[in-house]
Amino acid sequence: MELDPLVLSRIQFAFVVSFHAIFPVFTIGLASYIALLHGLYFKTKNPAWDRLSLFWTKVFAVVFGMGVVSGIVMSFQFGTNWSNFSQAASNFLGPVLSYEVVTAFFLEAAFLGVLLFGRGKVPQGVHLFAAIMVAVGTFISSFWILSANSWMHTPAGVELIDNRFHVVSWMEAIFNPSFPYRFAHMAMASFLTGGFVVAGVSAWFLLRGRDPEANRRALSMCLWLLLFLAPAQAVVGDFHGLNTLEYQPTKVAAMEGNWETSTNVPLLLFAIPDQEAQTNRFAIGIPSLASIILTHSADGEVPGISEAAPDEQPPVAIVFWAFRVMVGIGLLMIAVALAGLILRRKGRIYHNPVFLKALTGMIAMPFVAVLAGWIVTESGRAPWLVYGMMTHAEGVTPSLTGPMALFTLVGYVLVYGVVFYAGIYYLTRVVRNGMLPEEERETVGDNFHRPMRPMSAAHTPFDDDVDPARS
Amino acid sequence: MEMFDLTLIWAFIIGFGIMMYVLMDGFDLGLGILYPFAPDEDARDVMMNSVAPVWDGNETWLVLGGAGLLGAFPLVYSVFLPALYIGVFLMLAGLIFRGVAFELRFKSRRNRHWWNRAFCWGSSIAAFAQGAVVGAYIQGFRVENFAFVGGPFDWLTPFSVLTGLGLMAGYALLGATWLILKSEGHIQDWAYKITPLLLAIVLGVFAIISLWTPFVNPVVWERWFGHLQIIWIFPALALLCAFTVYRSVKRRREGIPFVATIGIYVFTYLGLIVSKWPVIVPPNYTLWDAASAPESQLFLLIGVLFVIPIILTYTAWTYWVFRGKVRVGDGYH
């Protein structure tokens, strides 16, 4: 077994970026929700909104902290394992990724402290403004990251001179052809993730009869939101797919499992793609549906994977199945949102235990869908790092050996295993201690004389023994 | 030639960022290194409480430096990181464990000793790795065609092990003098007691490195013993600061030891820079070779010039809010 540094580097990047991405995708949605709760409280003065925003701000603090910790690793990953790519693309990627960091720190420096620790210390309007700015800041951060990523899929505004990209037009490079679609798709994904987590946790609280007044409101809000967002995301995803068809036809062919360019292409529900034989060994599909979706006519022509030479094809089975996982979960989300609508008419969304348990079970689903979606788009770009301009093999660190790459891969798996086990464990405790009645809840204490840092905003002990030093 | 040299501006910004990082994360890493030697659990609480409000702000400079290097000096980013591959991983792993220990140690009782260990080991490994980076930088790298071509352990030599241990001792000294400033009673007494010892270790390592450096690096030899005699001012000033630390500890002054320790760092750092200037990727690439395109440097400069004052203001404000002594049992929880 020969250790290939290229394969190991790709696995490592997939691993660390997946572990990182699940946190921001949640915090972006949650930040907007918290801002909305602040706004509702500001307007109606109903304390239920305040209780909700207090609880969700605690959750936000912990998740944001984990996002920052895993983000530090990301800022070094390009240099350690993809140094040739860093060197080549630095003129564009350097400033764009730096702007993400700059934005994130600006947001943290200016507003996060006020949001986490200013409750009751600053005027309500200032607190609301901070909540809105944090939400805006998370979007600006994701704007830069997705611009950088989209550019790797649909490079524009640059010219390649002596193995280095030079920016000819910042506007064209930043707002490259796939960026608007990807950004919209990802923003919706963040809202869906936030919505399903809030709905699921609210359902869990309702099952236990905890603060029904506040949690019913939260659940009802989320279900309206999801009813609109889940189908809308399918539409946005479809547009994104059509954009990909225009710029990366091979990726779409792999998503559809379509090997030969042809008309009346079926939509495959199940298939076993065989890259060796360049065909599907087994396939069940709905006749002509892929052609209809992609070209809006039954006899429309859909490109085939074989248009690309075998060594320029993405790993078809991975793209094909990740795509089905993502779409499958998307359909499930639409179904749950519709079930909510039907139950709502009978007034049973707050009581039906099967529905509430189903919602609780849905908490993990948006995360799986997001990761599957990233796997589709990133694997579907293979073997290209910058589509049509630079391959993975050209971008990897030349001095990297198999054992080195394996060492750090195993290392990151171990480190993340320990750290995120602790983090997730702690998060579940925050949730389990959440939304308790007023007399059982801990006082927030004097925040201006305590550290202004994310996780300390969640005043929950890490293990069962209560700390006697707590005042 | 343009009106002003963007590359020089960026060199100043990145240089300033690295200095800020070393000084600020230095003392909280140093406290982690001193952790096992602390007299009791109360002292550990105070040590951690004294930096809890500021440590992640301190780490800001590391990420900013990393991203800034990719934006302004991509060659540094794409040579240093592969060359120091294993060291960078160890540093990141150490920083992660340390960060999580900060957050969870106070919220935990049964597992506290594990978080203590995570804090100490994480800080020690991160500090050692950073010191080894300095040593590797002094030695230089095997670079061909704008890429590192050496082996995975090229950076790990007796020399870089020494600089690694040296930086650990230096960070511990920063930590101890910071503790003098922030603590009182028996904890402060302990900090006063260990400071001269740490200072002796730092000066010892400092002397060995100073004697050794010209031998591992002919360019430096030429600098120090050639026509630029004026640069001897930097080690002289560093030694003056060291003497000030010693004297102020003897007189039980509270703020001066920490300030003078910062002085040791600043002058050592400047001495290192002038020894190498204008080479940034040793042995043979200068600042200008390593720079990104001017339009990229300019594009990023606009945002950075806007944000750095805000970060500095926020940092100053945080330190101001949390000024004064940290007492046993002070509310962090």
Interface residues (C-beta under 8 A of the other chain):
Chain A: G65 V68 V69 G71 I72 V73 S75 F76 F78 G79 T80 S83 N84 S86 Q87 S90 N91 F92 L93 G94 P95 L97 S98 Y99 E100 V101 V102 F105 F106 E108 A109 A110 H166 V167 W170 T397 P398 S399 L400 T401 P403 M404 F407 T408 G411 Y412 V415 V418 V419 A422 G423 Y426 G445 D446 F448 H449 R450 P451 M452 R453 P454 M455 S456 H459 T460 P461 F462 D463 D464 D465 V466 D467 A469 R470 S471
Chain B: D45 A52 P53 V54 W55 D56 G57 E59 T60 L62 V63 L64 G66 A67 G68 L70 G71 A72 P74 L75 Y77 S78 V79 F80 L81 P82 A83 Y85 I86 V88 F89 L92 A93 L95 I96 F97 G99 V100 F102 E103 L104 F106 K107 S108 R109 R110 N111 F146 A147 F148 V149 G150 G151 P152 S292 A293 E295 S296 F299 L300 G303 V304 V307 I310 I311 Y314 T318 V321 F322 G329 G331 Y332 H333
